[in-house]
Amino acid sequence: MKKPELLAPAGNMEKLRIAVHYGADAVYLGGKNFGLRNLADNFSTAELGGAVKYAHDHGVKVYLTINAFPDNKDLAELEQYLEELGNIPFDAYIAADPGVIEMIREVSPQRNIHLSTQANTTNWKSALFWQKQGLCRVNLAREMALTEMEEVRKRTTLELEAFVHGAMCISYSGRCLLSSVMSGRNANKGECTQPCRWNYAIVEETRPGEYFPIFEDNGGTFIFNSKDLCLLQYLPRLIDAGVDSLKIEGRMKGIYYVASVVRIYRHAIDSFFADPEGYQYDPRWLEELCKVSHRGYTTGFLLGPPKDIDHQYHSSYIRNHEFVAIVEDILSDGTVILEVRNRIKIGDTLEFIGPALSSHFHQLREITTDGGETVPAANPNQRIILRLAFNAERYDLVRREKSSQIPSRQ
């Protein structure tokens, strides 16, 4: 039984470092062009080399997304972009469009190519086709059930990748036109504005301009929403089905999301392989994932067609914890330097979360800035000095439980 790769998003250099720190085996990231998350920070061509070196120095693979669908007028720019990337030792490119795949082969024939979920691979015949084209991995469509994944595994030898966590698109594996029609920003070129998250009302054709709201709650109706995908409980079945890479969605999410999700899936995978026969799913792992901003969780299509309970009929994210600081450095005397990201004050109880589900609490009885000033509170971008009764590591994150949950709309 092969241990699957844990594949994490890296929307910028900070997120890459966090993914590495919390246990990702590989990361996927995008340049400034031809990916499907152009609204993320992403990496300039100059920055990509440093990102790959950092990851490789820590034993982590790097996959570059080139999975947009270019028009004719984009091809010359794409070719130039691929030539600029030629000497960077990516472990693979992620592509969806056959023309892009052909151009990658022309410019960088030695490069491994993974097929993006945007190619909508929903059956073994399609996967076998791409295997015959020389691709080494296919990201299976989210619309596939576990039994269908097993069938693909039996009939192919290429690597299989599947999403296990993150946001779900309402359209077929991400090929949505709502954003293009409603905002002029093409989702299939990386500029999705997520109109599926907007509030809607009904207009009767003989009464133009008269809007009839449909209230499920005081927030209105959000009829296109889906809950977020979470397959944590079914990791052993995915592993047994022969899935080679377990992928986490979220290049536009923050570092708290990346850290929290990666650490849980890392721990669950390692726990299973430490004792496959005695392995038991721990409900506390899901409790940890519920401390991350999310829309409720669903298993998507894994166990068959989703039911109506898999849809999310409101647009309020669930947020019961908030990320407040990151451990920037540990000095030789054990003193911890925190970079504050959200306001903290004396009396707050902070939770330090590290890899392998380590968790320690510290109550702020005093706050000292890195300039030696004692203050009652610290604001974002300030640095403070702490002495802790436990060990912390650089890049550990710090969170605080919210005293009252205020729904946040996006």
C-alpha positions as semicolon CSV with decimal commas, in nm:
position;residue;x (nm);y (nm);z (nm)
1;M;0,000;0,000;0,000
2;K;0,156;0,325;-0,119
3;K;0,150;0,631;0,101
4;P;-0,020;0,910;-0,095
5;E;0,125;1,253;-0,143
6;L;-0,036;1,540;0,048
7;L;-0,061;1,826;-0,200
8;A;-0,118;2,177;-0,062
9;P;-0,190;2,518;-0,218
10;A;0,077;2,788;-0,217
11;G;-0,066;3,119;-0,331
12;N;0,248;3,311;-0,238
13;M;0,584;3,257;-0,069
14;E;0,448;3,287;0,283
15;K;0,182;3,025;0,214
16;L;0,446;2,798;0,063
17;R;0,659;2,820;0,379
18;I;0,353;2,745;0,592
19;A;0,254;2,445;0,379
20;V;0,607;2,307;0,409
21;H;0,620;2,372;0,783
22;Y;0,295;2,187;0,850
23;G;0,384;1,880;0,649
24;A;0,290;1,903;0,281
25;D;0,470;1,659;0,052
26;A;0,414;1,884;-0,249
27;V;0,270;2,225;-0,331
28;Y;0,103;2,369;-0,637
29;L;0,143;2,732;-0,727
30;G;0,097;2,974;-1,013
31;G;0,293;3,238;-1,195
32;K;0,147;3,569;-1,299
33;N;0,010;3,422;-1,622
34;F;-0,194;3,130;-1,753
35;G;-0,308;2,988;-1,420
36;L;-0,665;2,977;-1,291
37;R;-0,612;3,190;-0,981
38;N;-0,494;3,520;-1,128
39;L;-0,654;3,703;-0,834
40;A;-0,417;3,529;-0,591
41;D;-0,079;3,687;-0,513
42;N;0,108;3,429;-0,721
43;F;0,477;3,443;-0,813
44;S;0,670;3,648;-1,064
45;T;0,900;3,451;-1,295
46;A;1,196;3,574;-1,091
47;E;1,034;3,457;-0,766
48;L;0,950;3,110;-0,894
49;G;1,310;2,995;-0,892
50;G;1,349;3,085;-0,525
51;A;1,019;2,917;-0,438
52;V;1,125;2,592;-0,603
53;K;1,465;2,601;-0,432
54;Y;1,307;2,655;-0,090
55;A;1,065;2,368;-0,138
56;H;1,329;2,131;-0,276
57;D;1,566;2,217;0,010
58;H;1,291;2,089;0,241
59;G;1,216;1,778;0,037
60;V;0,890;1,913;-0,106
61;K;0,787;1,891;-0,473
62;V;0,652;2,186;-0,671
63;Y;0,390;2,180;-0,948
64;L;0,323;2,491;-1,158
65;T;-0,030;2,563;-1,284
66;I;-0,059;2,646;-1,653
67;N;-0,419;2,531;-1,675
68;A;-0,597;2,830;-1,830
69;F;-0,760;2,806;-2,173
70;P;-0,574;3,053;-2,398
71;D;-0,714;3,217;-2,711
72;N;-0,520;3,237;-3,038
73;K;-0,389;3,579;-2,945
74;D;-0,241;3,438;-2,623
75;L;-0,024;3,168;-2,779
76;A;0,282;3,381;-2,858
77;E;0,286;3,511;-2,500
78;L;0,242;3,155;-2,368
79;E;0,539;3,031;-2,567
80;Q;0,756;3,314;-2,436
81;Y;0,639;3,240;-2,081
82;L;0,729;2,871;-2,113
83;E;1,072;2,962;-2,245
84;E;1,131;3,191;-1,946
85;L;1,043;2,903;-1,713
86;G;1,257;2,648;-1,894
87;N;1,549;2,639;-1,653
88;I;1,344;2,627;-1,331
89;P;1,335;2,266;-1,203
90;F;0,963;2,225;-1,143
91;D;0,859;1,870;-1,070
92;A;0,565;1,904;-1,310
93;Y;0,339;2,146;-1,491
94;I;-0,038;2,126;-1,444
95;A;-0,224;2,181;-1,772
96;A;-0,571;2,119;-1,917
97;D;-0,579;2,246;-2,275
98;P;-0,437;2,008;-2,542
99;G;-0,274;2,299;-2,723
100;V;-0,099;2,408;-2,404
101;I;0,017;2,051;-2,345
102;E;0,155;2,036;-2,699
103;M;0,340;2,365;-2,654
104;I;0,490;2,248;-2,322
105;R;0,627;1,944;-2,506
106;E;0,775;2,165;-2,778
107;V;0,943;2,410;-2,539
108;S;1,030;2,178;-2,246
109;P;1,011;1,818;-2,369
110;Q;1,163;1,685;-2,048
111;R;0,889;1,832;-1,828
112;N;0,641;1,606;-1,649
113;I;0,280;1,707;-1,713
114;H;-0,016;1,658;-1,482
115;L;-0,367;1,691;-1,619
116;S;-0,573;1,956;-1,442
117;T;-0,921;1,895;-1,304
118;Q;-1,031;2,153;-1,564
119;A;-0,999;1,877;-1,825
120;N;-1,302;1,708;-1,661
121;T;-1,173;1,351;-1,644
122;T;-1,473;1,149;-1,528
123;N;-1,403;0,799;-1,668
124;W;-1,123;0,546;-1,716
125;K;-1,128;0,573;-2,095
126;S;-1,045;0,941;-2,077
127;A;-0,770;0,877;-1,821
128;L;-0,626;0,604;-2,043
129;F;-0,626;0,843;-2,339
130;W;-0,415;1,092;-2,146
131;Q;-0,186;0,815;-2,028
132;K;-0,122;0,724;-2,392
133;Q;-0,040;1,089;-2,459
134;G;0,246;1,060;-2,212
135;L;0,100;1,249;-1,917
136;C;0,209;1,107;-1,584
137;R;-0,084;1,213;-1,364
138;V;-0,449;1,306;-1,392
139;N;-0,650;1,508;-1,142
140;L;-0,984;1,331;-1,137
141;A;-1,298;1,542;-1,161
142;R;-1,475;1,615;-0,835
143;E;-1,787;1,462;-0,992
144;M;-1,642;1,110;-0,961
145;A;-1,758;0,862;-0,700
146;L;-1,513;0,644;-0,510
147;T;-1,619;0,334;-0,706
148;E;-1,543;0,518;-1,030
149;M;-1,197;0,612;-0,902
150;E;-1,134;0,246;-0,827
151;E;-1,228;0,156;-1,184
152;V;-0,983;0,413;-1,321
153;R;-0,711;0,268;-1,099
154;K;-0,772;-0,084;-1,230
155;R;-0,751;0,019;-1,595
156;T;-0,462;0,269;-1,591
157;T;-0,111;0,299;-1,454
158;L;-0,071;0,677;-1,443
159;E;-0,086;0,858;-1,109
160;L;-0,429;0,959;-0,982
161;E;-0,491;1,281;-0,791
162;A;-0,814;1,375;-0,616
163;F;-0,935;1,677;-0,423
164;V;-1,008;1,596;-0,060
165;H;-1,076;1,938;0,090
166;G;-1,184;2,288;-0,002
167;A;-1,438;2,496;-0,189
168;M;-1,668;2,333;-0,444
169;C;-1,757;2,503;-0,771
170;I;-2,122;2,479;-0,875
171;S;-2,022;2,416;-1,235
172;Y;-1,873;2,109;-1,398
173;S;-1,525;2,079;-1,245
174;G;-1,484;2,453;-1,254
175;R;-1,587;2,527;-1,613
176;C;-1,824;2,807;-1,521
177;L;-1,944;3,096;-1,739
178;L;-2,134;3,295;-1,475
179;S;-1,838;3,522;-1,401
180;S;-1,779;3,596;-1,769
181;V;-2,142;3,682;-1,834
182;M;-2,211;3,878;-1,517
183;S;-1,885;4,061;-1,456
184;G;-1,681;4,028;-1,774
185;R;-1,409;3,833;-1,592
186;N;-1,333;3,491;-1,736
187;A;-1,320;3,211;-1,479
188;N;-1,147;2,987;-1,732
189;K;-0,862;3,236;-1,749
190;G;-0,825;3,268;-1,375
191;E;-1,045;3,569;-1,298
192;C;-1,356;3,418;-1,137
193;T;-1,553;3,668;-0,927
194;Q;-1,760;3,388;-0,769
195;P;-2,111;3,512;-0,861
196;C;-2,240;3,181;-0,725
197;R;-2,182;3,336;-0,380
198;W;-2,399;3,642;-0,452
199;N;-2,749;3,703;-0,320
200;Y;-3,035;3,653;-0,568
201;A;-3,406;3,731;-0,599
202;I;-3,679;3,641;-0,849
203;V;-3,821;3,884;-1,107
204;E;-4,155;3,799;-1,271
205;E;-4,145;3,884;-1,644
206;T;-4,451;4,114;-1,644
207;R;-4,318;4,314;-1,348
208;P;-3,970;4,428;-1,448
209;G;-3,779;4,597;-1,170
210;E;-3,990;4,435;-0,898
211;Y;-3,782;4,190;-0,699
212;F;-3,922;3,903;-0,495
213;P;-3,675;3,779;-0,235
214;I;-3,673;3,415;-0,125
215;F;-3,584;3,407;0,242
216;E;-3,431;3,095;0,394
217;D;-3,297;3,310;0,676
218;N;-3,245;3,677;0,752
219;G;-2,947;3,683;0,518
220;G;-3,156;3,605;0,211
221;T;-3,107;3,323;-0,036
222;F;-2,787;3,199;-0,196
223;I;-2,921;2,928;-0,425
224;F;-2,595;2,847;-0,604
225;N;-2,382;2,781;-0,297
226;S;-2,224;2,448;-0,213
227;K;-2,083;2,338;0,116
228;D;-1,707;2,286;0,124
229;L;-1,560;1,947;0,042
230;C;-1,416;1,744;0,331
231;L;-1,313;1,381;0,280
232;L;-1,109;1,345;0,599
233;Q;-1,321;1,058;0,729
234;Y;-1,273;0,860;0,407
235;L;-0,895;0,881;0,370
236;P;-0,843;0,502;0,419
237;R;-1,090;0,428;0,139
238;L;-0,921;0,677;-0,094
239;I;-0,584;0,525;-0,014
240;D;-0,718;0,174;-0,069
241;A;-0,865;0,289;-0,401
242;G;-0,513;0,372;-0,518
243;V;-0,527;0,753;-0,518
244;D;-0,166;0,874;-0,535
245;S;-0,212;1,239;-0,439
246;L;-0,462;1,398;-0,199
247;K;-0,514;1,760;-0,297
248;I;-0,627;2,054;-0,085
249;E;-0,800;2,343;-0,261
250;G;-0,728;2,701;-0,161
251;R;-0,456;2,910;-0,328
252;M;-0,657;3,221;-0,246
253;K;-0,713;3,124;0,117
254;G;-0,500;3,262;0,401
255;I;-0,210;3,099;0,584
256;Y;-0,432;3,000;0,877
257;Y;-0,644;2,791;0,643
258;V;-0,337;2,630;0,484
259;A;-0,177;2,551;0,819
260;S;-0,493;2,418;0,983
261;V;-0,598;2,191;0,697
262;V;-0,253;2,058;0,613
263;R;-0,172;1,970;0,975
264;I;-0,494;1,769;1,017
265;Y;-0,463;1,573;0,693
266;R;-0,091;1,518;0,758
267;H;-0,167;1,376;1,102
268;A;-0,451;1,156;0,974
269;I;-0,243;1,009;0,690
270;D;0,054;0,943;0,916
271;S;-0,171;0,786;1,181
272;F;-0,317;0,549;0,925
273;F;0,021;0,431;0,796
274;A;0,161;0,397;1,147
275;D;-0,104;0,131;1,219
276;P;-0,337;0,052;0,925
277;E;-0,511;-0,231;1,110
278;G;-0,571;-0,037;1,428
279;Y;-0,642;0,300;1,266
280;Q;-0,950;0,485;1,386
281;Y;-1,087;0,815;1,264
282;D;-1,087;1,069;1,546
283;P;-1,387;1,308;1,549
284;R;-1,163;1,568;1,713
285;W;-0,984;1,606;1,379
286;L;-1,305;1,732;1,223
287;E;-1,353;1,963;1,520
288;E;-1,017;2,115;1,433
289;L;-1,120;2,164;1,071
290;C;-1,434;2,337;1,194
291;K;-1,213;2,602;1,353
292;V;-1,124;2,715;1,001
293;S;-1,356;2,950;0,813
294;H;-1,585;2,728;0,605
295;R;-1,939;2,693;0,469
296;G;-2,022;2,363;0,631
297;Y;-1,882;2,036;0,496
298;T;-1,994;1,779;0,242
299;T;-1,850;1,462;0,090
300;G;-1,951;1,587;-0,255
301;F;-1,986;1,306;-0,510
302;L;-1,756;1,060;-0,333
303;L;-2,036;0,836;-0,206
304;G;-2,275;0,902;-0,494
305;P;-2,485;1,194;-0,621
306;P;-2,509;1,471;-0,359
307;K;-2,838;1,528;-0,177
308;D;-3,005;1,861;-0,114
309;I;-2,836;1,872;0,226
310;D;-2,503;1,919;0,046
311;H;-2,608;2,265;-0,072
312;Q;-2,548;2,569;0,141
313;Y;-2,843;2,807;0,142
314;H;-2,680;3,101;0,312
315;S;-2,360;3,294;0,254
316;S;-2,229;3,330;0,607
317;Y;-1,897;3,162;0,666
318;I;-1,861;2,973;0,994
319;R;-1,577;3,133;1,187
320;N;-1,536;3,048;1,555
321;H;-1,159;3,108;1,577
322;E;-0,941;3,380;1,436
323;F;-0,577;3,386;1,338
324;V;-0,392;3,655;1,533
325;A;-0,015;3,608;1,496
326;I;0,273;3,408;1,351
327;V;0,596;3,305;1,522
328;E;0,852;3,506;1,330
329;D;1,162;3,398;1,516
330;I;1,298;3,215;1,821
331;L;1,594;3,389;1,986
332;S;1,887;3,208;2,141
333;D;1,749;3,254;2,494
334;G;1,416;3,096;2,393
335;T;1,232;3,425;2,363
336;V;0,963;3,420;2,095
337;I;0,906;3,703;1,849
338;L;0,548;3,725;1,724
339;E;0,433;3,922;1,422
340;V;0,081;4,034;1,507
341;R;-0,181;3,998;1,233
342;N;-0,500;4,079;1,429
343;R;-0,533;4,298;1,737
344;I;-0,457;4,123;2,066
345;K;-0,476;4,260;2,419
346;I;-0,379;4,176;2,775
347;G;-0,607;3,903;2,909
348;D;-0,642;3,721;2,576
349;T;-0,577;3,347;2,574
350;L;-0,367;3,256;2,274
351;E;-0,336;2,908;2,127
352;F;-0,009;2,816;1,953
353;I;-0,067;2,548;1,690
354;G;0,221;2,357;1,537
355;P;0,279;2,052;1,319
356;A;0,167;1,707;1,434
357;L;-0,134;1,861;1,610
358;S;0,078;2,023;1,880
359;S;-0,123;2,284;2,069
360;H;-0,031;2,504;2,366
361;F;-0,212;2,790;2,539
362;H;-0,067;3,112;2,673
363;Q;-0,257;3,388;2,854
364;L;-0,128;3,736;2,785
365;R;-0,047;3,899;3,117
366;E;0,177;4,162;2,962
367;I;0,269;4,272;2,611
368;T;0,617;4,397;2,529
369;T;0,700;4,527;2,182
370;D;1,029;4,444;2,012
371;G;1,133;4,799;2,102
372;G;1,097;4,721;2,474
373;E;0,776;4,917;2,531
374;T;0,504;4,769;2,751
375;V;0,160;4,820;2,595
376;P;-0,198;4,714;2,677
377;A;-0,262;4,584;2,325
378;A;-0,081;4,509;2,002
379;N;-0,208;4,586;1,653
380;P;-0,145;4,426;1,313
381;N;0,214;4,451;1,185
382;Q;0,353;4,510;1,533
383;R;0,610;4,267;1,675
384;I;0,596;4,157;2,035
385;I;0,825;3,955;2,259
386;L;0,699;3,661;2,466
387;R;0,845;3,410;2,707
388;L;0,656;3,084;2,690
389;A;0,636;2,785;2,919
390;F;0,652;2,553;2,617
391;N;0,851;2,519;2,298
392;A;0,735;2,689;1,980
393;E;0,879;2,684;1,630
394;R;0,927;2,944;1,363
395;Y;0,614;2,961;1,141
396;D;0,386;2,823;1,412
397;L;0,056;3,012;1,400
398;V;-0,135;3,165;1,687
399;R;-0,512;3,182;1,710
400;R;-0,778;3,297;1,952
401;E;-1,131;3,172;2,010
402;K;-1,391;3,428;1,914
403;S;-1,607;3,527;2,209
404;S;-1,911;3,569;1,987
405;Q;-1,955;3,460;1,629
406;I;-2,049;3,736;1,388
407;P;-2,136;3,595;1,046
408;S;-1,907;3,724;0,775
409;R;-2,043;3,770;0,427
410;Q;-1,838;3,715;0,112
